Amino acid sequence: MSGAPVLGVPPLGVLGGMGPLASAQFMLRLTLLTPATRDQDHLPAILWSDPRVPDRTAARLSGGEDPLPWLARGIAGLEAAGCGAIAIPCNTAHGWYEGMVAATGLPILHIVDAAAEELARQGVTGGPIGVMGTAGTLAMRLYQERLEGRGYDCLTPTEAEMESLVSPGIALVKANRVAEAYPPLAEAAANLKARGARAVVLGCTEIPLGILAGPHAEIGVPLIDTIDALALAALRWAKKI
């Protein structure tokens, strides 16, 4: 029928709600990063935003409720909706990556691999890099193990910096106090630069929201926004870029 949309690539499934603002930002960036001149040029996407998923850091560090059944439920919903791949704009949730892969036949884009691609795209191909993230992400060594095999030496915030800067900054974003999150998060990034980091990976999807709320260029080091990195990975999957 004339004027009917071309089916093309199946929808991208976005397993979100962890947190809701980061998921909304992912959808925004997925749209803005797409080379498009009309609606039909964009990637179809279905967002499953469920903030009821149990806290991932609490599950890993203090025996909190297992989030995997909730994650698998969301993946099943996206699979039933006809999605062709899954993107998860939450770094800590990737601690259950193998369990999620086992729950579906769909490819699940890995956010750490996406960040590695963005590091390379920005010309940072090895050496010391900073990694900021939740206490759970860093304790699980999600970035350290995956990036060290690519020639990176990962520097992470100290325990004191996590307690006074990074974790409070993440909490402020989750509370929608985004502008207030900039000072502590920027200070933590600047400290990593001072310790020799050639770039800083913002390895929690709340962190880019806080960092971008202030004069982030003043930090003076490439900042790897994992929301953007994952969106670009999704567009590569869909052959949009």
C-alpha positions as a Markdown table, in Angstrom:
| # | Residue | x | y | z |
|---|---|---|---|---|
| 1 | Met | 0.0 | 0.0 | 0.0 |
| 2 | Ser | 1.4 | 3.4 | -0.9 |
| 3 | Gly | 2.8 | 5.3 | 2.1 |
| 4 | Ala | 3.0 | 2.2 | 4.3 |
| 5 | Pro | 6.0 | 2.1 | 6.6 |
| 6 | Val | 8.9 | -0.2 | 5.6 |
| 7 | Leu | 9.3 | -2.9 | 8.3 |
| 8 | Gly | 13.1 | -3.1 | 8.1 |
| 9 | Val | 14.9 | -3.7 | 11.4 |
| 10 | Pro | 12.9 | -5.1 | 14.3 |
| 11 | Pro | 12.5 | -2.8 | 17.3 |
| 12 | Leu | 15.2 | -2.4 | 19.9 |
| 13 | Gly | 14.1 | -3.5 | 23.3 |
| 14 | Val | 15.2 | -1.1 | 26.1 |
| 15 | Leu | 15.2 | -2.7 | 29.5 |
| 16 | Gly | 15.0 | 0.4 | 31.7 |
| 17 | Gly | 13.7 | 1.9 | 34.9 |
| 18 | Met | 17.1 | 1.6 | 36.6 |
| 19 | Gly | 16.8 | 4.5 | 37.0 |
| 20 | Pro | 13.9 | 6.0 | 35.1 |
| 21 | Leu | 15.7 | 9.3 | 34.3 |
| 22 | Ala | 18.6 | 7.4 | 32.8 |
| 23 | Ser | 16.3 | 5.4 | 30.7 |
| 24 | Ala | 14.5 | 8.5 | 29.4 |
| 25 | Gln | 17.9 | 10.1 | 28.6 |
| 26 | Phe | 18.9 | 6.9 | 26.7 |
| 27 | Met | 15.8 | 7.2 | 24.5 |
| 28 | Leu | 16.5 | 10.9 | 24.0 |
| 29 | Arg | 20.1 | 10.3 | 23.0 |
| 30 | Leu | 19.2 | 7.3 | 20.8 |
| 31 | Thr | 17.0 | 9.7 | 18.9 |
| 32 | Leu | 19.4 | 12.6 | 18.7 |
| 33 | Leu | 22.4 | 10.4 | 17.7 |
| 34 | Thr | 20.5 | 9.0 | 14.7 |
| 35 | Pro | 21.3 | 10.5 | 11.3 |
| 36 | Ala | 17.7 | 11.1 | 10.3 |
| 37 | Thr | 15.7 | 13.6 | 8.2 |
| 38 | Arg | 12.3 | 12.2 | 8.9 |
| 39 | Asp | 10.4 | 10.0 | 11.5 |
| 40 | Gln | 10.8 | 6.9 | 9.4 |
| 41 | Asp | 14.6 | 7.1 | 9.5 |
| 42 | His | 14.7 | 6.4 | 13.2 |
| 43 | Leu | 15.1 | 3.1 | 14.9 |
| 44 | Pro | 11.9 | 1.6 | 16.3 |
| 45 | Ala | 12.3 | 1.0 | 20.1 |
| 46 | Ile | 10.2 | -0.2 | 22.9 |
| 47 | Leu | 11.1 | 0.9 | 26.4 |
| 48 | Trp | 10.3 | -1.4 | 29.4 |
| 49 | Ser | 10.8 | 1.0 | 32.3 |
| 50 | Asp | 10.2 | -0.8 | 35.6 |
| 51 | Pro | 11.7 | 1.0 | 38.6 |
| 52 | Arg | 10.5 | -1.8 | 40.8 |
| 53 | Val | 13.6 | -3.9 | 39.9 |
| 54 | Pro | 15.4 | -4.5 | 43.3 |
| 55 | Asp | 18.4 | -2.4 | 43.9 |
| 56 | Arg | 21.4 | -4.0 | 42.1 |
| 57 | Thr | 24.1 | -2.7 | 44.4 |
| 58 | Ala | 22.2 | -3.9 | 47.5 |
| 59 | Ala | 21.7 | -7.3 | 46.0 |
| 60 | Arg | 25.4 | -7.7 | 45.3 |
| 61 | Leu | 26.9 | -6.1 | 48.4 |
| 62 | Ser | 24.4 | -6.7 | 51.2 |
| 63 | Gly | 22.3 | -9.7 | 50.4 |
| 64 | Gly | 19.4 | -7.7 | 48.9 |
| 65 | Glu | 16.6 | -9.2 | 46.8 |
| 66 | Asp | 17.9 | -10.8 | 43.6 |
| 67 | Pro | 17.0 | -8.6 | 40.6 |
| 68 | Leu | 17.4 | -11.4 | 38.0 |
| 69 | Pro | 13.7 | -12.6 | 38.0 |
| 70 | Trp | 12.6 | -9.0 | 37.4 |
| 71 | Leu | 15.2 | -8.5 | 34.7 |
| 72 | Ala | 14.2 | -11.7 | 33.0 |
| 73 | Arg | 10.5 | -10.7 | 33.2 |
| 74 | Gly | 11.3 | -7.4 | 31.4 |
| 75 | Ile | 13.3 | -9.2 | 28.7 |
| 76 | Ala | 10.4 | -11.7 | 28.2 |
| 77 | Gly | 8.0 | -8.8 | 27.7 |
| 78 | Leu | 10.3 | -7.2 | 25.1 |
| 79 | Glu | 10.8 | -10.4 | 23.4 |
| 80 | Ala | 7.1 | -11.0 | 23.2 |
| 81 | Ala | 6.7 | -7.5 | 21.7 |
| 82 | Gly | 8.9 | -8.5 | 18.8 |
| 83 | Cys | 12.2 | -6.8 | 19.7 |
| 84 | Gly | 15.3 | -7.9 | 17.9 |
| 85 | Ala | 17.9 | -7.0 | 20.5 |
| 86 | Ile | 18.1 | -5.7 | 24.1 |
| 87 | Ala | 19.9 | -2.6 | 25.4 |
| 88 | Ile | 20.1 | -2.1 | 29.2 |
| 89 | Pro | 20.9 | 1.5 | 30.2 |
| 90 | Cys | 22.0 | 0.4 | 33.7 |
| 91 | Asn | 25.6 | -0.6 | 34.3 |
| 92 | Thr | 25.2 | -2.5 | 37.5 |
| 93 | Ala | 22.5 | -4.7 | 36.0 |
| 94 | His | 25.2 | -6.1 | 33.8 |
| 95 | Gly | 26.4 | -8.0 | 36.8 |
| 96 | Trp | 23.6 | -10.4 | 35.9 |
| 97 | Tyr | 24.5 | -10.4 | 32.2 |
| 98 | Glu | 25.0 | -14.2 | 31.8 |
| 99 | Gly | 21.7 | -14.9 | 33.6 |
| 100 | Met | 19.9 | -12.5 | 31.3 |
| 101 | Val | 21.5 | -14.0 | 28.2 |
| 102 | Ala | 20.4 | -17.5 | 29.3 |
| 103 | Ala | 16.8 | -16.2 | 29.6 |
| 104 | Thr | 16.5 | -15.1 | 26.0 |
| 105 | Gly | 17.5 | -15.9 | 22.4 |
| 106 | Leu | 17.9 | -12.2 | 21.7 |
| 107 | Pro | 21.3 | -10.5 | 21.6 |
| 108 | Ile | 21.9 | -8.3 | 24.6 |
| 109 | Leu | 24.3 | -5.4 | 23.9 |
| 110 | His | 26.9 | -5.1 | 26.6 |
| 111 | Ile | 27.4 | -1.6 | 28.0 |
| 112 | Val | 31.1 | -2.2 | 28.9 |
| 113 | Asp | 31.8 | -3.3 | 25.3 |
| 114 | Ala | 30.0 | -0.2 | 24.1 |
| 115 | Ala | 32.2 | 2.0 | 26.4 |
| 116 | Ala | 35.3 | 0.3 | 25.0 |
| 117 | Glu | 34.2 | 1.2 | 21.5 |
| 118 | Glu | 33.7 | 4.8 | 22.5 |
| 119 | Leu | 37.1 | 4.9 | 24.2 |
| 120 | Ala | 38.7 | 3.7 | 20.9 |
| 121 | Arg | 36.6 | 6.1 | 18.9 |
| 122 | Gln | 37.9 | 9.0 | 21.0 |
| 123 | Gly | 41.5 | 7.8 | 20.4 |
| 124 | Val | 42.1 | 6.3 | 23.9 |
| 125 | Thr | 43.3 | 2.9 | 23.0 |
| 126 | Gly | 45.2 | 1.8 | 26.2 |
| 127 | Gly | 46.9 | 3.0 | 29.3 |
| 128 | Pro | 45.4 | 4.3 | 32.6 |
| 129 | Ile | 41.7 | 5.3 | 32.5 |
| 130 | Gly | 39.4 | 6.2 | 35.3 |
| 131 | Val | 36.2 | 4.3 | 35.9 |
| 132 | Met | 33.4 | 5.8 | 38.0 |
| 133 | Gly | 30.3 | 3.7 | 38.9 |
| 134 | Thr | 28.2 | 2.4 | 41.7 |
| 135 | Ala | 29.8 | 0.5 | 44.5 |
| 136 | Gly | 28.2 | -2.6 | 43.1 |
| 137 | Thr | 29.6 | -2.1 | 39.6 |
| 138 | Leu | 33.1 | -1.5 | 40.9 |
| 139 | Ala | 33.0 | -4.4 | 43.4 |
| 140 | Met | 31.9 | -6.8 | 40.6 |
| 141 | Arg | 34.8 | -5.5 | 38.5 |
| 142 | Leu | 32.5 | -5.2 | 35.5 |
| 143 | Tyr | 34.8 | -2.7 | 33.8 |
| 144 | Gln | 38.1 | -3.8 | 35.2 |
| 145 | Glu | 37.9 | -7.4 | 34.0 |
| 146 | Arg | 36.5 | -6.5 | 30.5 |
| 147 | Leu | 38.8 | -3.5 | 29.8 |
| 148 | Glu | 42.0 | -4.8 | 31.2 |
| 149 | Gly | 42.0 | -7.5 | 28.5 |
| 150 | Arg | 41.9 | -4.6 | 26.0 |
| 151 | Gly | 45.0 | -3.0 | 27.3 |
| 152 | Tyr | 43.6 | -0.5 | 29.8 |
| 153 | Asp | 44.6 | 0.0 | 33.4 |
| 154 | Cys | 41.5 | 1.0 | 35.4 |
| 155 | Leu | 41.8 | 3.5 | 38.1 |
| 156 | Thr | 38.8 | 3.7 | 40.5 |
| 157 | Pro | 37.7 | 6.2 | 43.2 |
| 158 | Thr | 39.0 | 5.5 | 46.7 |
| 159 | Glu | 36.6 | 4.2 | 49.3 |
| 160 | Ala | 36.5 | 7.7 | 50.8 |
| 161 | Glu | 35.7 | 9.2 | 47.4 |
| 162 | Met | 32.9 | 6.7 | 46.9 |
| 163 | Glu | 31.3 | 7.5 | 50.2 |
| 164 | Ser | 31.6 | 11.3 | 50.0 |
| 165 | Leu | 31.4 | 12.0 | 46.3 |
| 166 | Val | 30.3 | 9.3 | 43.9 |
| 167 | Ser | 27.5 | 7.5 | 45.8 |
| 168 | Pro | 26.0 | 10.8 | 47.0 |
| 169 | Gly | 26.2 | 12.2 | 43.5 |
| 170 | Ile | 24.4 | 9.2 | 42.0 |
| 171 | Ala | 21.7 | 9.4 | 44.8 |
| 172 | Leu | 21.1 | 13.1 | 43.9 |
| 173 | Val | 20.4 | 12.2 | 40.3 |
| 174 | Lys | 18.0 | 9.4 | 41.3 |
| 175 | Ala | 16.2 | 12.0 | 43.5 |
| 176 | Asn | 15.9 | 14.3 | 40.4 |
| 177 | Arg | 18.4 | 16.8 | 42.0 |
| 178 | Val | 20.6 | 16.7 | 38.9 |
| 179 | Ala | 22.3 | 20.1 | 39.2 |
| 180 | Glu | 23.3 | 19.4 | 42.8 |
| 181 | Ala | 25.1 | 16.2 | 41.6 |
| 182 | Tyr | 27.6 | 18.0 | 39.4 |
| 183 | Pro | 30.1 | 19.2 | 42.1 |
| 184 | Pro | 30.7 | 15.8 | 43.8 |
| 185 | Leu | 30.8 | 13.9 | 40.6 |
| 186 | Ala | 33.1 | 16.4 | 38.9 |
| 187 | Glu | 35.4 | 16.4 | 41.8 |
| 188 | Ala | 35.7 | 12.6 | 41.7 |
| 189 | Ala | 36.4 | 12.7 | 37.9 |
| 190 | Ala | 39.0 | 15.4 | 38.4 |
| 191 | Asn | 40.7 | 13.3 | 41.1 |
| 192 | Leu | 41.0 | 10.4 | 38.7 |
| 193 | Lys | 42.6 | 12.7 | 36.1 |
| 194 | Ala | 45.1 | 13.9 | 38.7 |
| 195 | Arg | 46.0 | 10.3 | 39.4 |
| 196 | Gly | 46.9 | 9.8 | 35.7 |
| 197 | Ala | 43.7 | 8.9 | 34.0 |
| 198 | Arg | 43.7 | 9.6 | 30.2 |
| 199 | Ala | 39.9 | 9.4 | 30.1 |
| 200 | Val | 37.2 | 8.8 | 32.6 |
| 201 | Val | 34.4 | 6.3 | 32.0 |
| 202 | Leu | 31.1 | 7.4 | 33.5 |
| 203 | Gly | 30.1 | 3.8 | 34.3 |
| 204 | Cys | 26.8 | 4.5 | 36.0 |
| 205 | Thr | 24.0 | 5.9 | 33.8 |
| 206 | Glu | 23.1 | 8.4 | 36.4 |
| 207 | Ile | 26.7 | 9.9 | 36.4 |
| 208 | Pro | 26.5 | 11.5 | 32.9 |
| 209 | Leu | 23.3 | 13.2 | 33.9 |
| 210 | Gly | 25.0 | 14.8 | 36.9 |
| 211 | Ile | 28.3 | 15.6 | 35.1 |
| 212 | Leu | 26.6 | 17.2 | 32.1 |
| 213 | Ala | 24.6 | 19.5 | 34.4 |
| 214 | Gly | 27.7 | 21.6 | 35.0 |
| 215 | Pro | 30.8 | 22.9 | 33.2 |
| 216 | His | 32.1 | 19.4 | 32.5 |
| 217 | Ala | 34.7 | 20.6 | 29.9 |
| 218 | Glu | 36.6 | 22.1 | 32.8 |
| 219 | Ile | 37.5 | 18.7 | 34.1 |
| 220 | Gly | 39.9 | 18.6 | 31.2 |
| 221 | Val | 39.8 | 14.9 | 30.3 |
| 222 | Pro | 37.7 | 12.9 | 27.8 |
| 223 | Leu | 34.5 | 11.7 | 29.5 |
| 224 | Ile | 32.9 | 8.5 | 28.2 |
| 225 | Asp | 29.2 | 8.8 | 28.6 |
| 226 | Thr | 27.9 | 5.2 | 28.8 |
| 227 | Ile | 24.4 | 6.3 | 27.8 |
| 228 | Asp | 25.7 | 7.7 | 24.5 |
| 229 | Ala | 28.0 | 4.7 | 24.1 |
| 230 | Leu | 25.2 | 2.2 | 24.4 |
| 231 | Ala | 22.9 | 4.3 | 22.1 |
| 232 | Leu | 25.7 | 4.3 | 19.5 |
| 233 | Ala | 26.1 | 0.5 | 19.9 |
| 234 | Ala | 22.4 | 0.1 | 19.3 |
| 235 | Leu | 22.6 | 2.2 | 16.2 |
| 236 | Arg | 25.5 | 0.1 | 14.9 |
| 237 | Trp | 23.4 | -3.1 | 15.6 |
| 238 | Ala | 20.6 | -1.6 | 13.5 |
| 239 | Lys | 23.1 | -0.5 | 10.8 |
| 240 | Lys | 21.9 | 3.1 | 11.2 |
| 241 | Ile | 25.5 | 4.3 | 11.5 |
